[in-house]
Amino acid sequence: MQSVSTWRRSPLKAATKGRGVQPRCQRLHVRCNARTGCNLPTKQIGIIGSGSVGSAIASSLIHKNIVKNIYMNDINHEMCRGVVLDLEDEAFITGTHVHHTMAVNELRDCDIIIITAGAKQKPDEPRNNLIERNAIIMKNILVHLLPLKDTCIILLVSNPVDILTNIVQTWCEDFMDRSRIIGSGTYLDTQRLRVALSKELDVSVNSVHAYILGEHGDSQVFARSVSRIGGSPLTNFPEFTQQKLYDVEDEAKGKAYEIIKRIGATSHGIGECVASICESIILDKNEVMSVTSYHPKYQTCIGWPVVIGANGVSRVMPLDLQQDDEDRLLRSVEVIKEISADVVQNINLF
Ligand SMILES: NC(=O)c1ccc[n+]([C@@H]2O[C@H](COP(=O)([O-])OP(=O)(O)OC[C@H]3O[C@@H](n4cnc5c(N)ncnc54)[C@H](O)[C@@H]3O)[C@@H](O)[C@H]2O)c1
């Protein structure tokens, strides 16, 4: 991690001084503040829900040193205050400041709003059981939070994340572009899958390009037909028998249950995933990530690889799925569509 003092010694800034060229930050690849020449980050992130997941996301963001201010909010004010004091101790080495906000409408000027508020799974409980409780929580938050500035991106993490993203996109369709409302989706599941595949072959996880598609839940699909290791299809590896691939898929799907059974919540993995999504937005990196967004072919929000940058989702990646993967994905899509339609019918935003 770079220290603040390194930020201030940009060689490019010195080289371009006085020549009318706006310096480019060496680390973030974003424009520096031309007036002050300051290289420190400028973006503001609001996190609604400061429990295990919200505080882990804040912690990962602090270590990335890409945000000026993080505003934490929770209905449990005392707990939130404690979380902020603890995060403040963690942030002393970076340029990030952590604040406690009492009301969600104080977050309206944020560049990204992350929502982790809501009930979490009990051991062995499917994520979809949370829908009624968390849809009402989401409605109560949005009623006080809206309107947001035009450039703001909402990043949903609360479960069931695909259904909630779908519902929030529908509720907000008159005043926010779909591309700016995304869910963390199957990004975490995809990382879990990549780790499991990389361990089998003893190759770096960075060389594994494999995806979990569909629901961040029990119907999720390991898209075998489009997965590659170092550019080579999985069928080229004798280690990957049919049974092994089922085992790897089950390992990725069941990992959350294994963690929750032992420690009651998952936090570090999702914290890093959400901070990475924020990084791609803030630095306009245009990384391909399997987050939840609207897919025109399936006409709903699903976990699918898309390009993520400063304006949210800019491109839905084309994938040539084979029939078996496509059939399983269609079943996952149906699960998301059915539950979302039920909720939208029963709960209005205003
Ligand atoms: N998408 C993913 O990959 C992923 C991964 C892990 C957890 N999750 C989900 O994230 C959510 C949070 O999990 P957690 O472990 O942090 O739970 P947690 O119980 O530790 O924290 C949730 C927090 O939300 C707060 N809250 C409830 N209603 C609120 C409201 N109206 N406004 C503000 N705050 C409110 C609670 O007070 C609590 O502190 C759950 O729904 C969980 O299933 C998603």
The ligand as an SDF file (V2000), in Angstrom:
LIG
                    3D

 44 48  0  0  0  0  0  0  0  0999 V2000
  -24.3730  -10.4810   -1.9450 N   0  0  0  0  0  0  0  0  0  0  0  0
  -23.5100  -11.2170   -1.2550 C   0  0  0  0  0  0  0  0  0  0  0  0
  -22.6370  -11.8700   -1.8540 O   0  0  0  0  0  0  0  0  0  0  0  0
  -23.6100  -11.2360    0.2550 C   0  0  0  0  0  0  0  0  0  0  0  0
  -22.6140  -11.8290    1.0300 C   0  0  0  0  0  0  0  0  0  0  0  0
  -22.7560  -11.8110    2.4190 C   0  0  0  0  0  0  0  0  0  0  0  0
  -23.8980  -11.2490    3.0070 C   0  0  0  0  0  0  0  0  0  0  0  0
  -24.8410  -10.7020    2.1930 N   0  0  0  0  0  0  0  0  0  0  0  0
  -26.0550  -10.0870    2.7550 C   0  0  0  0  0  0  0  0  0  0  0  0
  -25.7410   -8.8200    3.3050 O   0  0  0  0  0  0  0  0  0  0  0  0
  -26.7120   -8.5050    4.3040 C   0  0  0  0  0  0  0  0  0  0  0  0
  -26.0070   -8.0610    5.5770 C   0  0  0  0  0  0  0  0  0  0  0  0
  -25.3120   -9.1440    6.1540 O   0  0  0  0  0  0  0  0  0  0  0  0
  -24.4880   -8.9370    7.5190 P   0  0  0  0  0  0  0  0  0  0  0  0
  -23.7990  -10.2280    7.7990 O   0  0  0  0  0  0  0  0  0  0  0  0
  -23.7210   -7.6780    7.4670 O   0  0  0  0  0  0  0  0  0  0  0  0
  -25.7060   -8.7580    8.5440 O   0  0  0  0  0  0  0  0  0  0  0  0
  -25.6650   -7.9450    9.9270 P   0  0  0  0  0  0  0  0  0  0  0  0
  -26.8730   -8.3650   10.6860 O   0  0  0  0  0  0  0  0  0  0  0  0
  -24.3330   -8.0880   10.5680 O   0  0  0  0  0  0  0  0  0  0  0  0
  -25.8180   -6.4220    9.4500 O   0  0  0  0  0  0  0  0  0  0  0  0
  -26.9810   -5.9240    8.8680 C   0  0  0  0  0  0  0  0  0  0  0  0
  -27.1730   -4.5290    9.4180 C   0  0  0  0  0  0  0  0  0  0  0  0
  -28.2650   -3.8940    8.7450 O   0  0  0  0  0  0  0  0  0  0  0  0
  -28.8250   -2.9760    9.6850 C   0  0  0  0  0  0  0  0  0  0  0  0
  -30.1200   -2.5220    9.2170 N   0  0  0  0  0  0  0  0  0  0  0  0
  -31.2940   -3.1820    9.1890 C   0  0  0  0  0  0  0  0  0  0  0  0
  -32.2570   -2.3930    8.6820 N   0  0  0  0  0  0  0  0  0  0  0  0
  -31.6830   -1.2020    8.3850 C   0  0  0  0  0  0  0  0  0  0  0  0
  -32.1550    0.0200    7.8280 C   0  0  0  0  0  0  0  0  0  0  0  0
  -33.4290    0.1840    7.4950 N   0  0  0  0  0  0  0  0  0  0  0  0
  -31.2690    1.0280    7.6790 N   0  0  0  0  0  0  0  0  0  0  0  0
  -29.9870    0.9000    8.0350 C   0  0  0  0  0  0  0  0  0  0  0  0
  -29.4710   -0.2510    8.5540 N   0  0  0  0  0  0  0  0  0  0  0  0
  -30.3120   -1.2760    8.7340 C   0  0  0  0  0  0  0  0  0  0  0  0
  -28.8620   -3.7740   10.9850 C   0  0  0  0  0  0  0  0  0  0  0  0
  -28.9980   -2.9370   12.1240 O   0  0  0  0  0  0  0  0  0  0  0  0
  -27.5270   -4.4980   10.9190 C   0  0  0  0  0  0  0  0  0  0  0  0
  -26.5140   -3.8030   11.6340 O   0  0  0  0  0  0  0  0  0  0  0  0
  -27.5830   -9.7500    4.4710 C   0  0  0  0  0  0  0  0  0  0  0  0
  -28.7740   -9.6160    3.7260 O   0  0  0  0  0  0  0  0  0  0  0  0
  -26.7140  -10.8550    3.9030 C   0  0  0  0  0  0  0  0  0  0  0  0
  -27.4680  -11.9560    3.4640 O   0  0  0  0  0  0  0  0  0  0  0  0
  -24.7160  -10.6650    0.8520 C   0  0  0  0  0  0  0  0  0  0  0  0
  1  2  1  0
  2  3  2  0
  2  4  1  0
  4  5  1  0
  4 44  2  0
  5  6  2  0
  6  7  1  0
  7  8  2  0
  8  9  1  0
  8 44  1  0
  9 10  1  0
  9 42  1  0
 10 11  1  0
 11 12  1  0
 11 40  1  0
 12 13  1  0
 13 14  1  0
 14 15  2  0
 14 16  1  0
 14 17  1  0
 17 18  1  0
 18 19  2  0
 18 20  1  0
 18 21  1  0
 21 22  1  0
 22 23  1  0
 23 24  1  0
 23 38  1  0
 24 25  1  0
 25 26  1  0
 25 36  1  0
 26 27  1  0
 26 35  1  0
 27 28  2  0
 28 29  1  0
 29 30  1  0
 29 35  2  0
 30 31  1  0
 30 32  2  0
 32 33  1  0
 33 34  2  0
 34 35  1  0
 36 37  1  0
 36 38  1  0
 38 39  1  0
 40 41  1  0
 40 42  1  0
 42 43  1  0
M  CHG  2   8   1  16  -1
M  END
$$$$
